[in-house]
Amino acid sequence: MSIRRHLIVKILQAVLTLAFVLAFNFFLFRGLGDPTQLLAKQRGNMTPAALADLKRQLGLDLPLPQQFIHYFWETLRFHLGYTFDNQPVSTTIARAVWPTVLLIGTSTIASILLGVWIGIAQGWRWGSRFDQAWLGVTLVLYAMPEFWFGLLMIMLFAVTLNIFPSGFMQTPGADYTGLANIVDILKHLALPFFVLTVSYLAEYSLIMRSSLTEVLTEDYIQTARAKGVRERLVRRRHAVPNALLPTITVTILSLGYVLGGAIVIETIFSWPGLGRLTYEAIGNQDFALLEGLFLVFSVAVIVANLVADLLYSYLDPRVRAA
Amino acid sequence: MRPAWRVTVLIVVGVLVVGFGTGGAYGQSSSPSASSAEGGPVTFTYADVSPPSSLNPMVGYLGTDYTIWALNYDIPINFSTKDFSPDFDHSIVTSVDASSDGMTFTYHMRAGLKWSDGQPFTANDVAWTLNYYKKNNVPNYSADLALMDRAEALDDTTFVLHAKQPTSFYSGKSVFLYEYILPEHIWGKYENDYKAAKRVPNDNPQEAVGSGPFIITKYVKNQYVQLDRNPYYWGDAVGLTPHVDRVVYQIFGNQDAEAAALQAGSIDFGYFTTPSILNTLKSRGIITHGATIPSFVEIGINTGSAYQTDPTGGFKPHGDGARALTDVVVRQAIRRAIDSSVLVQRVMQGYATPADSPVQPGATTGDWNPGPNDPDLSFNIAAANQMLDQAGYKMGSNGVRIDPKTGKPLEFRFYSRTTDQPSIDIVPYVQEWLKQIGIKIDPQTLNSNKLGNVILAGDYDMFVWGWYPNPDPNYILNIFTCAQRPPNPNVYRNSDSYYCNPEYDKLFHEQQTTIDPARRVEIVHQMQSILYRDEPYIMLWYDQSLQAHTKGWTGFVSQPANGGDWLATYGPLSFVSIRPVTATGGGASGGGGSAGLVIAVVAVAVVLIAGFVLARSRRREEDEA
């Protein structure tokens, strides 16, 4: 298969997946039921005419097929509609993107770098005391629920030691600007960043470790050693590049999930990102916002998959040939 | 040392240095309220886990939003903090003259009022706002203004409210107009574009121009709302000068983190919903309170689902509710078999009060309790069994009674809501009690939307839900009128019990139109008595609002005076009155500094040791090479 054909097929697949996701999202949230009665209860002071207005405003007065066509057409035109509080979905999502990229992006990258580094060190000396020690640690970290770990860290650092804020991205009402503002954000970032990095790094180190262990049994490693190549070079030039392939796939897919935020951690640490926005939108059954969020998440994952596919076929010609 | 171990040491050291290094500084400024001592604004920070639904007073609907609007805007007449009666001393309106026919009401306002941007605040603004709300059927205000025909300004300090029919609602004898007054010079541009008005975020001082003591200056979604002192606040002239410069409402993602922040002193006041968290805070020296609020929880009953096909009384039955529940004897027997006080202790851990009427004891029409003329519906299983026996509901062989009219067993679907833990927790109690009187319930759990849909379809027998009524009982009484039944399967109205009683409807109309406030109180009590007798709702309890504050603050004014909310009252007065205990008060910032120092010393020591080890191992490696 030519490279161009391969590319076109992959992109077409991505577009089809996206179309399916769009349709699925619509019906998924409609399955939660009509929120008008809930809103009426919460408002507690509405005349029947006001209730009817509200239903119309939410676009729920039309028959389902008509709602669907409207939704699909508007989404194609990048009109994501309005949230329950009458604000554009697109700006609401855009505002939450950067906090998520800041927290989840940095901690994902940090955990990838640290995880891969630890994984290489472990795999290179498989079975050593170092390997065994880190294996124990990473398995514990991998199995540990993030919310529990996060709450423990809050108890320790925010209450007992009182050296970190228990959440948020900035000190509310503090009016910091310039450098003081950056320092303030970093202080708030430290705890959730630490929790996420520690919780994520296990996955990368475990994959890197097993991948490297496997590569080390290959004949070309034996050959390199027989040629008298120094150990450090065997590792750097022959073992690690080959062992990195599965890690790269996992890494790029994880970057796709960055936009999905970490709902649990963002909620525990009251972080104003996409994860927290999703949590609140589910609580309010804000259909338009949820559809917008899921669209963004899906696009990110689909694009990441596409990139991983294409990159993999570039890095490993066997994939292209298959 | 091998390189891999070196990496390990570096990671640990890195985490310690980054973590403790930056954190050490935090401990010294952990309390925003402490900033007052450093020359910054005196800030009061309260917190909850509920983000505002919107800061726009034509869109938002949560209690959270009302608390913020109460700081930013005025309603014509404030509720007194003592008992919700009209408080003319602390309102923009100072008196009301009602015409003898109960059709025209003349309101006199204070002179010289100003908006937060310095523009004059006159009767024109009030008239414009009320007419705008009325014209556009704004949900929050539509019921209050239902009897208003129009409002007009006579001069800068006088406006007149014309009613559609005689009423005492607008007479100023009790607070009925719960309408936030907006500046026409800001909102007037939306005169013919309500849709655009609803899209105003109202999250900055240019849009949120108001007349209250604090004005919204910043809102970061899902983080915090910041309000600053209004330099033109009229209250300064009548002794309502706030003691703080800034109020911050901080929105947590979860209650555990909020409780942690309260203990650390980084917030001053917190709302909670979990009794165990409040109990923990109490044991750690935080001042806690279970405040009486109007919110109540009931078991709603399908008393005969039917669509109100025409307003004059025609109706068409629908749904599949049990016939037996349309019989008032069965509903009364259920009432007698459920012990609210046990549920309050076991399910709500004491943070609630058993309830008899959907109209709260603190309502503007006063407390009502069952009297000698009302049936005895107190908890008594034997009496409940006797009632059912006498009404012909014979016990079947399996311990479930049989409806003599349909021959069906008394088996009822009982719906709880997934998001409402108490509604689920009460099920085993209710199940056991009702079993003792030969009624079997089939418990099911639904999300709120679905339950709303099921109720509209009439496909239910019993459910657990609640309301949060206004201090004036008109609205909550309205939901039991025949006209609140839905007209067809697509349109919601407010009735969820399908209760319909012409005698009750007549009284409802009468309480709206009587112009004698004392007579209105009588009628309202009579209506409460009817609801108690007919039991469309088995009232369970009035909720409490769980709240706590640090020892650094004082001056809270609860509303009502007897056990009410300390902060989020129906007006700004508590926020105006609160103040830090002393200049040095306001949180637990004391220990942070020394802890930070100790940690900084430890971190430096770890860095030095790590550096030494690394240097040694590198030298050794070089030697080996």
Interface residues (C-beta under 8 A of the other chain):
Chain A: L32 G33 D34 P35 T36 Q37 L38 L39 A40 K41 Q42 R43 G44 N45 M46 T47 P48 A49 A50 L51 A52 D53 L54 K55 D61 Y82 F84 D85 N86 Q87 T92 R95 A96 L114 W117 I118 A121 Q122 W124 R125 F130 W134 L151 I154 M155 F157 A158 V159 L161 N162 I163 F164 P165 S166 G167 F168 M169 Q170 T171 P172 G173 A174 D175 V183 L186 K187 A190 L191 F194 E266 T267 I268 F269 S270 W271 P272 R276 L277 Y279 E280 G283 N284 Q285
Chain B: R2 P3 A4 W5 V7 T8 I11 V15 V18 G19 F20 T22 G23 G24 A25 Y26 G27 S30 P32 S35 G40 P41 T43 T45 P51 P52 S53 S54 N56 V59 G60 Y61 L62 N137 V138 P139 N140 Y141 S142 A143 D144 A146 K198 R199 P201 V220 K221 N222 Q223 Y224 Q226 R246 V248 Q250 I251 F252 G253 N254 D256 A257 E258 A260 A261 Q263 A264 G265 S266 T419 N447 S448 N449 K450 L451 G452 N453 I455 L456 W465 W467 Y468 P469 N470 Y475 N490 V491 Y492 R493 N494 A588 G591 G592 A595 G596 I599
